[in-house]
């Protein structure tokens, strides 16, 4: 009775490694994500220079053996700043998705499970109020009011990002709560909390995992946008968005200032998108039936 229906869609002999072989883009995404994670965790040891160290005599140097990615307008090593920027981007991505998913799971679960006035308040009034403003504008307004900083950036993006998860959870809960195994658990006297955690939640994890993977890509882009506008992590902390902002005035005379942080943002976002698409195909029972799995 407590067996997850979602697990029944995955063939026992199907391995994740085999799925990645059939989807090379998934392997590329995982590889890129591992590289960025290693750079973020071991940035103090991998960075050849202090990312905040100034060297005005060596400003705007092109890539060389001493500075593989060159230096910026203050003589800071771009490679070191790119490595430390990966730490901020991944921390923001994981934190924002975790907070958004947690709030959305509670709000959407209550609205979908109980319905009635709870669903009306959460789904019609609260979520529509948040959807009335674009998420990035809401985040900009929050950070502008609270001030720049890593914690404020995470809170701002989570405040504007939980609505999508709440609506997804609500729709999934409304579909699953009418299934026979949920009715059987209720007939046996299971509490609402047990039904939600043991019967409904395991059966709605698939779309949540996919949405979380894709949501991390959006969080990286949003953090880079806020940092580009000067509302992200304050200096001297290295952020890809602030690096792009500093490079605007040297776009033509020193294009390497733009190229390397822009490539870092692009590859990081691509890695999450590739992983999200692969997870969607891997976890979707219709895809498995279509391929004879």
Buried (B, 14 or more C-beta within 10 A) or exposed (E): EEEBEBEEBBEEEEEEEEBBEEBEBBBBBBEBBEBBBEBBEEBEEBBEBBBBEBBEEBBBBEBEEEBBBBBBBBBBBBBBBBBBBBBBBBBBBBBBBBBBBEBBBBBBBBBBBBBEEBBEBBBEEBBEEBBEEEBBEBBBBBBBEBEBBBEBBBBBBBBBBBBBBBBBBBBBBBEBBEBEBBEEBBEEEBEEEBBBEBBBBBBBBBBBBBBBBBBBBBBBBBBBBBBBBBBBBBEBBBBBBBBBBBBEEBEEEBBBBBBBBBEBBEBBBBBBBBBBBBBBBBBBBEEBEEEEB
